[in-house]
Amino acid sequence: MSGRPRQLAISGGTAYVANYGGNSNASSVQTFSISDPLNPFSFSGSTVYASSGFPIYVAANESGVCITSASESTLRVYHLYATSISSRINIGSGPQKPVMNGRIVYVRDSNGTEIFDISNPGNVVLLGRTSSSILAINGNLAFGLAGNELQVYDISSATTPILKGKASTVAGARFIAVAGNTVFVSTGNTGLQANDNTLQVFDINIPSSPTLRGTTAITTNGGIGVMGLAASDNTAYIVDGHSLQIFKYTGAPRTVNINLMAHSVPPFLQPST
């Protein structure tokens, strides 16, 4: 694997890994077969896309693969398993990671949040724009960050998100991941030192009133800070450019911190009362 892996998307038996090339090397997205998780392998000609040293972001589902590039201000859409581009759309500057909900794709950039239909990856349609911040989706609910707030939206109508509820977050919140009725929110690397990062967990059983359940400090490696966040069940997965950290939120919570040379189980998220 080339570069430094920073983002990951999975669809079916394929993993798409976005590598950051740094200042001198190209960033890229590579594809890997994970049909046998114990024996993953890269496909022949596995590099889907390569760009200049700026970070790129990837998302994937059954409708296709979407890649955004900060250096080019573009959204690229691919058919699943294809390494040739189907569509290239110019978007606003500073695009974030695409958020996919079936055939609908939300991209946060300098224009707000742009909404696309990729039913036909070769003919992507811009459906509209919204000022709402859409960073994660679970069913008909979407989640975003504005200022120091977690915001919950009803997206029953894909192009007209309706604000349903909100809750205060720590300063510098940047990433969101959703698993069932649990939302994880973490700070990012921008402007923060390695030990300034924080992970929070919210209960969204009542979407109009998200409830903070726990907060913990995140110690990252190499002074980079949190680069990505994903979630499954009550577990949050964090990458910091050097390691993977796994946070389990349960009645008796704990953390498993996995990196190249160490495996430790320090205390973690204590539920708030």
C-alpha positions in Angstrom: 0.0 0.0 0.0 1.5 3.4 -1.0 1.3 6.6 1.0 -0.3 6.9 4.4 -3.8 5.4 4.7 -6.2 8.1 6.0 -9.8 7.1 4.8 -11.6 3.8 4.2 -14.8 2.8 2.5 -16.3 -0.7 2.2 -18.9 -2.1 -0.2 -19.6 -5.8 -0.4 -16.3 -7.6 -0.6 -14.2 -4.6 -1.6 -12.3 -2.1 0.5 -11.4 1.3 -0.9 -8.4 2.9 0.9 -7.5 6.6 0.4 -3.8 7.2 0.9 -2.3 10.6 1.6 0.9 11.1 -0.4 2.2 14.1 1.6 3.9 17.1 0.0 6.0 15.2 -2.5 4.0 12.1 -3.5 0.6 11.5 -5.1 -2.4 10.7 -3.0 -4.4 7.7 -4.3 -7.3 5.4 -3.8 -6.6 1.7 -3.9 -8.9 -1.3 -4.0 -8.6 -4.5 -2.0 -10.5 -7.7 -2.0 -11.7 -8.5 1.6 -14.0 -11.5 0.7 -11.7 -13.5 2.9 -10.9 -11.0 5.7 -7.9 -13.1 6.8 -6.3 -12.9 3.4 -7.0 -9.5 1.8 -5.2 -8.7 -1.4 -5.0 -5.8 -3.8 -6.6 -6.1 -7.2 -4.5 -6.0 -10.3 -4.3 -2.3 -11.4 -5.8 -1.5 -8.0 -5.2 2.2 -8.0 -8.6 3.8 -8.9 -7.4 7.4 -8.7 -4.2 9.4 -8.0 -4.0 13.1 -7.3 -1.4 15.7 -6.1 -0.3 15.5 -2.5 -3.6 16.9 -1.1 -5.9 14.6 0.9 -8.7 12.8 -1.0 -11.8 11.2 0.4 -13.7 8.1 -0.6 -17.2 6.6 -0.1 -18.8 3.5 -1.6 -22.1 1.6 -1.6 -24.1 -0.5 -4.0 -24.7 2.5 -6.2 -21.0 3.3 -6.9 -17.8 4.8 -5.6 -17.4 8.5 -5.0 -14.1 10.3 -4.5 -13.6 14.0 -3.6 -10.4 15.9 -4.1 -9.5 19.1 -2.3 -6.8 20.0 -4.8 -9.1 19.7 -7.8 -12.5 20.6 -6.2 -14.1 17.7 -7.9 -16.5 14.8 -7.3 -15.5 11.7 -9.2 -18.0 8.8 -9.6 -17.1 5.2 -10.6 -19.1 2.1 -11.2 -18.3 -0.5 -8.5 -15.2 -2.6 -9.3 -14.3 -0.2 -12.2 -11.0 1.7 -12.3 -12.1 4.0 -15.1 -14.0 7.1 -14.2 -17.7 7.4 -15.1 -18.3 11.1 -14.2 -16.2 14.0 -13.1 -18.2 17.0 -11.6 -16.7 20.3 -10.6 -17.8 21.3 -7.1 -17.0 24.0 -4.5 -13.6 24.3 -2.9 -12.5 22.4 0.2 -14.9 19.4 -0.3 -15.2 16.9 2.6 -15.9 13.2 2.5 -18.9 12.2 0.4 -21.9 10.9 2.3 -23.9 8.3 0.5 -27.5 7.3 1.1 -28.4 4.8 -1.7 -28.2 6.7 -5.0 -28.1 10.1 -3.2 -24.7 11.7 -2.4 -24.1 14.7 -0.2 -20.9 16.7 -0.4 -20.1 19.5 2.0 -17.9 22.2 0.3 -17.7 26.0 0.0 -21.1 26.1 -1.7 -22.8 24.5 1.4 -23.9 20.9 0.9 -24.4 19.8 -2.7 -26.8 16.9 -3.4 -26.3 14.5 -6.3 -28.2 11.6 -7.8 -25.8 8.9 -9.1 -28.4 6.4 -10.3 -26.5 6.5 -13.5 -22.8 6.9 -12.6 -22.1 8.1 -16.1 -24.7 10.9 -15.9 -24.6 12.3 -12.4 -27.4 14.8 -11.7 -27.2 17.8 -9.3 -30.5 17.8 -7.4 -29.9 20.9 -5.3 -27.9 22.6 -2.5 -28.6 23.1 1.1 -27.0 25.1 3.9 -27.4 22.1 6.2 -24.2 20.3 7.2 -24.7 16.6 6.2 -21.8 14.5 7.5 -23.4 11.1 8.3 -26.7 9.4 7.5 -28.7 6.6 9.1 -32.0 5.8 7.4 -34.1 9.0 7.2 -31.9 10.9 9.7 -28.8 12.9 8.8 -26.2 14.3 11.2 -24.0 17.4 10.9 -21.9 19.8 12.8 -22.3 23.6 13.0 -20.2 25.6 15.4 -20.1 23.5 18.6 -23.4 21.7 17.9 -24.4 18.2 16.8 -27.4 18.7 14.5 -30.0 16.1 13.6 -32.0 16.4 10.3 -35.0 14.6 8.8 -34.1 13.8 5.2 -37.3 12.0 4.2 -37.1 14.6 1.4 -33.5 14.2 0.2 -33.2 17.8 -1.0 -34.9 19.6 1.9 -33.4 18.5 5.2 -35.4 19.6 8.2 -33.7 20.3 11.5 -35.2 18.0 14.2 -32.8 18.4 17.2 -29.4 19.5 18.3 -26.9 19.2 21.2 -23.7 20.9 22.3 -20.4 19.3 21.5 -16.8 20.0 22.5 -15.0 22.8 20.6 -13.3 21.6 17.4 -15.7 18.8 16.7 -15.1 17.6 13.1 -16.1 13.9 12.5 -19.3 12.0 13.0 -20.1 8.3 12.8 -23.5 6.7 13.4 -24.3 3.1 14.6 -28.0 2.4 15.3 -29.1 4.9 17.9 -25.6 5.9 18.9 -23.7 8.9 17.4 -19.9 9.3 18.0 -18.4 12.8 17.6 -14.7 13.5 17.6 -12.5 16.5 17.2 -10.1 16.5 14.2 -6.4 17.2 13.6 -6.9 20.8 12.5 -5.3 23.2 15.0 -5.1 20.6 17.8 -2.2 19.0 19.5 -2.0 15.2 19.8 -3.6 15.1 23.2 -6.2 17.7 22.7 -8.5 15.3 20.8 -11.9 14.3 22.3 -14.5 11.6 21.6 -18.1 12.0 22.6 -21.0 9.6 22.4 -24.7 10.6 22.0 -27.9 8.7 22.4 -30.4 9.6 19.6 -33.3 7.4 20.5 -35.2 10.7 20.6 -33.9 12.5 17.5 -35.3 15.8 18.7 -33.3 15.6 21.9 -29.8 14.0 21.4 -28.4 13.1 24.8 -24.7 13.1 25.7 -23.7 9.7 27.3 -20.0 10.0 27.6 -16.8 11.9 26.8 -13.1 10.8 26.8 -9.8 12.2 25.7 -8.0 10.6 22.8 -4.3 10.2 22.9 -3.0 10.0 19.3 0.3 9.0 18.0 2.9 11.0 16.1 1.3 14.4 16.9 -1.1 14.3 14.0 -4.5 14.0 15.7 -7.7 12.2 14.6 -7.9 11.8 10.8 -11.0 9.6 10.5 -13.9 8.1 12.4 -16.2 5.1 11.7 -18.6 3.2 13.9 -20.3 -0.2 14.0 -22.7 -1.4 16.8 -21.5 0.5 19.9 -17.9 0.7 18.7 -16.0 3.6 17.3 -12.9 3.2 15.1 -10.4 6.1 14.9 -7.3 6.5 12.6 -4.7 9.1 13.4 -2.2 8.5 10.5 -0.1 6.1 12.6 -2.5 3.7 14.4 -6.0 2.4 14.6 -7.8 2.9 17.9 -11.0 1.0 18.8 -13.4 2.4 21.4 -16.2 0.2 22.9 -19.1 1.9 24.5 -21.0 -0.5 26.8 -22.3 -0.7 30.4 -18.7 -1.6 31.3 -16.8 0.4 28.6 -13.2 -0.1 27.7 -10.8 0.8 24.9 -8.7 -1.5 22.7 -5.8 0.6 21.3 -4.2 -1.2 18.4 -1.1 0.1 16.6 1.9 -1.4 14.9 3.9 -2.3 18.0 1.6 -2.3 21.0 -1.7 -3.7 22.2 -3.2 -2.2 25.3 -6.5 -2.0 27.1 -6.8 1.3 29.1 -10.0 2.5 30.7 -12.4 4.3 28.5 -15.8 6.1 28.2 -17.5 6.3 31.5 -21.2 7.0 30.9 -22.4 10.4 32.1 -25.1 10.4 34.7 
